[in-house]
Amino acid sequence: MTEPAGGEAESAHRAFAKAAFNGAWDLIDLAERSADQDRQMLALAFASRWHWGEVGTDQNIAISDWQVGHVASLVGDRWLAETFSRAAYERAQSADLPTWLRASAAEGMARAAAVAGDRAGYERHVAEARELLAQVDDPEDVTLIEGQLASIPPPAGG
């Protein structure tokens, strides 16, 4: 028997998605992490993404893809960082999501480019994120994304 929309299964997916997202974020915020914490952070980001994939909106899925890309960049996994950052970026564009989320997705692409050592891609996506941020009305969103942009270690060269 199929669970009706809005049933217990959907509620559970949403609760687990939020808890995993917040748990990953707590680890992202640490100044230093152990290898075990890096693995836990990645597992939590993936868990959140899976649960949102089951019940989330385009916005939920784009944000969770962005988080997996962010975490992958922090642990130095170039392929995962690019794969999930690109998925968030493409969904933000195709689903016509809010400007702040398109700016955040561009920030994710800049972060993935930095991990890959792609200076031109990094600079292009930072510029795109800042152009989009100029159109965002909520100062908290602007401050958050500007802080994320500032936290990206630029790639070497140039």
C-alpha positions as CSV (number, residue, x, y, z in Angstrom):
1,M,0.0,0.0,0.0
2,T,1.3,3.4,-0.9
3,E,1.7,6.1,1.8
4,P,-0.7,9.0,1.1
5,A,0.9,12.4,0.4
6,G,1.6,14.3,3.6
7,G,1.6,11.0,5.6
8,E,4.0,9.8,8.3
9,A,6.6,8.8,5.8
10,E,6.7,12.2,4.3
11,S,6.9,13.8,7.7
12,A,9.8,11.4,8.6
13,H,11.7,12.2,5.5
14,R,11.4,16.0,6.1
15,A,12.4,15.6,9.8
16,F,15.4,13.4,8.9
17,A,16.4,15.7,6.0
18,K,16.4,18.8,8.3
19,A,18.3,17.0,11.1
20,A,21.0,15.7,8.7
21,F,21.3,19.1,7.0
22,N,21.7,20.9,10.4
23,G,24.1,18.2,11.6
24,A,26.3,18.6,8.5
25,W,26.2,22.4,9.0
26,D,27.4,22.1,12.6
27,L,30.4,20.2,11.3
28,I,30.9,22.7,8.5
29,D,31.1,25.5,11.0
30,L,33.9,23.9,13.0
31,A,37.3,25.6,12.6
32,E,39.0,22.2,12.5
33,R,37.6,18.7,11.9
34,S,39.0,15.3,12.4
35,A,38.9,12.7,9.6
36,D,36.0,11.0,11.4
37,Q,34.2,14.3,11.5
38,D,34.8,14.9,7.8
39,R,33.3,11.5,7.0
40,Q,30.4,12.2,9.3
41,M,29.8,15.6,7.7
42,L,29.8,14.0,4.2
43,A,27.4,11.2,5.3
44,L,25.0,13.7,6.9
45,A,25.0,15.9,3.7
46,F,24.3,12.8,1.6
47,A,21.6,11.7,4.0
48,S,19.9,15.1,3.9
49,R,20.1,15.0,0.1
50,W,18.5,11.6,-0.1
51,H,15.6,12.5,2.1
52,W,15.0,15.7,0.3
53,G,15.1,13.8,-3.0
54,E,12.2,11.7,-1.7
55,V,9.9,14.6,-0.6
56,G,11.5,17.9,-1.3
57,T,10.7,20.8,-3.7
58,D,13.2,22.0,-6.3
59,Q,14.4,24.5,-3.8
60,N,15.0,21.8,-1.1
61,I,16.9,19.6,-3.6
62,A,19.0,22.5,-4.9
63,I,20.0,23.5,-1.4
64,S,20.9,19.9,-0.5
65,D,22.9,19.5,-3.7
66,W,24.6,22.7,-2.8
67,Q,25.4,21.4,0.7
68,V,26.9,18.1,-0.7
69,G,29.1,20.1,-3.1
70,H,30.2,22.5,-0.3
71,V,31.1,19.6,2.0
72,A,32.9,17.8,-0.8
73,S,35.0,20.9,-1.4
74,L,35.9,21.0,2.2
75,V,37.1,17.5,2.2
76,G,39.0,18.1,-1.1
77,D,36.9,15.8,-3.4
78,R,36.9,17.7,-6.7
79,W,34.6,15.3,-8.5
80,L,31.9,15.3,-5.9
81,A,32.2,19.1,-5.4
82,E,31.7,19.8,-9.1
83,T,29.0,17.2,-9.6
84,F,26.7,18.3,-6.8
85,S,27.5,22.0,-7.2
86,R,26.6,21.8,-10.9
87,A,23.4,20.0,-10.1
88,A,22.4,22.8,-7.6
89,Y,23.4,25.4,-10.2
90,E,21.4,23.9,-13.0
91,R,18.4,23.3,-10.9
92,A,18.5,26.9,-9.6
93,Q,18.5,28.1,-13.2
94,S,15.9,25.7,-14.7
95,A,13.5,25.8,-11.8
96,D,13.6,29.6,-11.7
97,L,14.4,29.6,-8.0
98,P,14.9,32.8,-6.0
99,T,17.8,35.1,-6.8
100,W,19.5,34.5,-3.4
101,L,19.5,30.7,-4.2
102,R,20.9,31.3,-7.7
103,A,23.6,33.5,-6.1
104,S,24.3,30.7,-3.6
105,A,24.5,28.1,-6.4
106,A,27.0,30.4,-8.2
107,E,29.0,30.5,-5.0
108,G,29.0,26.7,-4.9
109,M,30.3,26.6,-8.5
110,A,33.1,29.1,-7.5
111,R,34.0,26.8,-4.5
112,A,34.1,23.7,-6.8
113,A,36.2,25.5,-9.3
114,A,38.6,26.6,-6.6
115,V,39.0,22.9,-5.4
116,A,39.7,21.9,-9.0
117,G,42.3,24.7,-9.4
118,D,40.3,26.4,-12.1
119,R,41.0,30.1,-11.5
120,A,39.0,31.4,-14.5
121,G,35.9,29.4,-13.4
122,Y,36.4,30.5,-9.8
123,E,36.5,34.2,-10.8
124,R,33.6,33.8,-13.3
125,H,31.3,32.3,-10.7
126,V,32.3,34.7,-7.9
127,A,31.5,37.6,-10.3
128,E,28.2,36.0,-11.2
129,A,27.3,35.4,-7.5
130,R,28.1,39.1,-6.7
131,E,26.0,40.3,-9.7
132,L,23.1,38.2,-8.4
133,L,23.6,39.4,-4.8
134,A,23.2,43.0,-6.0
135,Q,19.5,42.0,-6.9
136,V,18.8,40.4,-3.5
137,D,16.7,42.5,-1.1
138,D,17.3,40.6,2.2
139,P,20.5,41.8,3.8
140,E,20.8,38.6,5.8
141,D,20.9,36.5,2.6
142,V,23.5,38.9,1.1
143,T,25.6,38.7,4.3
144,L,25.5,34.9,4.4
145,I,26.4,34.4,0.8
146,E,29.1,37.1,0.9
147,G,30.6,35.3,3.9
148,Q,30.6,32.1,2.0
149,L,32.3,33.7,-0.9
150,A,34.9,35.2,1.4
151,S,35.6,31.7,2.9
152,I,36.6,30.2,-0.4
153,P,40.4,29.7,-0.7
154,P,41.2,31.0,-4.2
155,P,42.9,28.6,-6.5
156,A,46.7,29.1,-7.0
157,G,47.9,30.9,-10.1
158,G,47.0,34.1,-11.7
